Amino acid sequence: MTVSAKAFDPRQLKNTLARWLISAGGVSVLFTLVLIFMYLVYVIKPIFESASITPEANIQLIESGKTVAVGVDELKEIGFQFSESGEMSFYQLQANNEHEVGERLLTESILSEGESLQEIQATTANQYVLLTTDGAIKVVEPSFVVSFDGDKRMMNPAVRYPLGEEPIYIDEDETAIKSFSFVMNEEKAVIIALTQDQRLIKTSLLAEDDFNYDPEFSSEYQLIQEGIDTIDFMQVTPDMSLGVIAIDNNVSVYELDDDWDVPMKGQFNPVIEAQTNITAMTLLSGSSSILFGTDSGKVLQWFEVASQDGREFQQIRSFDASTDEAITNIYPERYRKSFFTVTPTGQAGLFYTTSEAKLWQGPMLDSDQQLFAIAPRANGLVLSSDGQLELLTVHNEHPEVTWSALWQEVWYEGYPEPAYIWQSTSGSDDFEAKFSLVPISFGTMKAALYAMLFAVPIALAAAIYTAYFMPPMMRRTVKPTIELMEALPTVILGFLAGLWLAPLIEEYLPAVFLLLIFLPLATFVTAFAWYKLPNNIKLILPETFAPLIVLPILILAAMLAFSLSPVVETAWFGGDMRKYITNDLGFDFDQRNALVVGIAMGFAVIPTIFSMAEDAIFSVPKHLTSGSLALGATQWQTLVKVVLLTASPGIFSAVMMGLGRAVGETMIVLMATGNTPVIDWSIFQGMRTLSANIAVEMPESEVGSSHYRILFLAAFVLFVFTFVFNTLAEFVRQRLRDKYSSL
């Protein structure tokens, strides 16, 4: 007995091949989604990393007297020190082809013979002010000149004297000075000082041309107050507008703008707790905030807040920098809102004010008397003790980013209260970026909500009518036509919405609300009139063209609404409905608002919802509808009780697909919303969405910056948002399918 070979079946081969191809496609889609997810996490992860401080270099200083100040250049290649004798020396911190680590590159004597150094201060402009015992100052600025010899880069240190090499007396009587504070820009320098004869004075140095090119200047002297024995802390804001004086826990703020008088702006006591004293004071970057260190180990942040009585200083935040030691020194960064604290035993802490984050804390110095300086780019520290200069590397790229700063209200300098704010850039150098994701996440939901409010009723009503009531001949024309609308580029819709629809709605605003009345009313009146017509008249018009009767009526109703718009606006809204909404109702009105977005984006979403919902309704088995009608149910009863319930999984999927399309839409919201990141449900206000924000700001963001990575975080939020909604939608769809599949 022989067994014949199984015959080759090409259909089985095709089925197997198709199954493998479809499976491979599905797996590749899932793999791509996982890769996208992993890449987003990879880009986002650095913004949540903790700060770290590690040693980088340690060199021996060549003895030239006690070191009184230290610093480093922007690239951390050359460090410098000021000695007690008034000499400034530069040392190589990183090896290169020309110099070895620790080599002294330049030494220059700042003080002349007979002059003795009393105090040295570093300013925010990388300048150092040397005060002599006889009350004169010299301003020194370290300079680093870069040159190239072939492919070799060389950096040579130099010393600049912005105000000239001659000493400048702070007091016109050339009296010795107890303490002082100095601030300077290209055109002016301001000094407030306490003299030995107990006078608080202000000295202004006015450049005749520009300090950068010509050190010639004139001096103006003003008396602020007499009879002051000692001042604990003294600061002039970098914009030279305010002087802050602290004496025995009482802080006085003086206005320095007036050339004839120095009035006191206000007084306050920053220490609220009993038996607590101020032990340190400094100005935060931007000069809006004052930081106070206390003997209880806290750092208090105060800045001006608008109130009913004008602008007043208030305590905004406090930081627990130490549990058992006083804060003796506070060192702010030059460009950011970070600051370092130091205690008597050398314990240091790194904090960021706006995000209220404790970034790093631990032992760093031998004591609070050890010299300490922050690199200009805040990526390093310079310490000096026992004749050594130590360079530390600081890794603190994104201190402003925390979960609370991204998702909770933050009280920014100059604002009357905490708020959710997205403002990533500004024209000001001392601007602090504001990265709250709440306004743009809210804008995404608001845009999607108004689009769905416009699209869902129209799309589902059209799908029900087309699939259940419309004659087959007309359906074969209408359905492809509506689906063809989905191919219309959204950039065209956004262009039309921003440049045509928004001005049209603003001009004919009453007509928009009249349409909400006229269109349903016209439809009802037309249907009622058609119902009352005799049957012999109805038979004249073929059944195929019956739905077209309402179209000219709707057009006439729309024309009537627009023609009545000026009349209604004049009669009820004083001739300008926009002003009425703003002035009488108290709603702000933007031309590019949620109403425009709802109409434009709803128009883009309608084809998606319509196509899927219509297919679901049309696919309901005919025996279900026939059985319902045979049992005596009307068409409407059959539609509500049988057809819609059976098609509910497909209808729900259609709505969720439309929602996903609305959430991810970019060009329409980019061109038609005004891109204002505000939290307001008003239909007359615009918004900014996650997708539009990414499209607008990603090309301008610096690669690797906090702004750049937060934009990727916004993309991640959008990714998670759509993933969660789609997952829930699929879960609900399956429940509906299981529930009504037995019909």
CORWOVEN-V86439 format. One record per helix or strand. SS is the DSSP state (@ for helix, = for strand). FROM is the first residue (numbers start at 1). LEN is the number of residues. Records with the same first field share a line. If there is no record, write none. Layout:
SS = FROM-LEN ; FROM-LEN
This chain:
@ = 10-39 ; 403-5 ; 438-32 ; 472-16 ; 490-18 ; 509-24 ; 535-4 ; 543-30 ; 577-8 ; 594-25 ; 622-9 ; 635-30 ; 667-6 ; 690-11 ; 706-35
= = 52-9 ; 67-6 ; 78-6 ; 87-6 ; 104-6 ; 117-6 ; 128-5 ; 136-14 ; 152-9 ; 168-2 ; 177-8 ; 188-8 ; 199-9 ; 217-10 ; 233-4 ; 242-6 ; 250-6 ; 264-5 ; 278-6 ; 289-6 ; 298-10 ; 310-11 ; 327-6 ; 338-6 ; 347-6 ; 357-7 ; 371-4 ; 380-6 ; 388-8 ; 410-1 ; 419-1 ; 422-2 ; 434-2 ; 674-1 ; 687-1
